[in-house]
Amino acid sequence: KRVADMKETIRALNERISSLQSSLPSSSRRDQASSSLDQRSAIEQFFERYTKERTKEDWRFWLMARLFK
């Protein structure tokens, strides 16, 4: 009897897992993490370019950019 109850519990849990997995979004977290890293890298590159350009106009901008970072 106990074995049958355990098997029934396992079956119910497997059904619940399948149901939950089917409701997950299609993209994985790994894809989201890599796109987040790509976005962060792009922002950092933009900030570096912007800092270089503004520093040519006023050297104090470089100092403020370093403090900001």
C-alpha positions, -999 to +999 in steps of 0.1 A: +000+000+000+027+025+009+046+018-024+014+024-043+008+057-024+044+068-032+040+060-069+008+080-070+025+109-053+054+107-078+029+106-107+011+137-094+043+156-088+055+147-123+022+160-138+026+192-117+062+197-129+051+192-166+024+217-161+047+243-146+074+237-172+049+242-200+040+276-186+076+288-186+086+314-212+104+301-243+136+319-238+161+306-212+177+326-184+211+320-201+199+340-231+186+368-209+219+369-190+240+370-221+218+398-236+221+417-203+259+413-205+259+425-241+238+455-232+261+464-202+291+461-225+275+484-251+267+510-224+302+508-210+317+513-245+294+542-252+304+558-219+341+554-227+336+570-261+315+598-247+341+605-220+369+607-245+350+632-267+339+654-238+374+653-222+387+669-254+364+698-247+371+701-209+396+681-190+375+682-158+349+660-175+374+631-173+377+636-135+340+637-130+336+606-152+361+587-131+343+597-099+310+587-115+323+553-124 
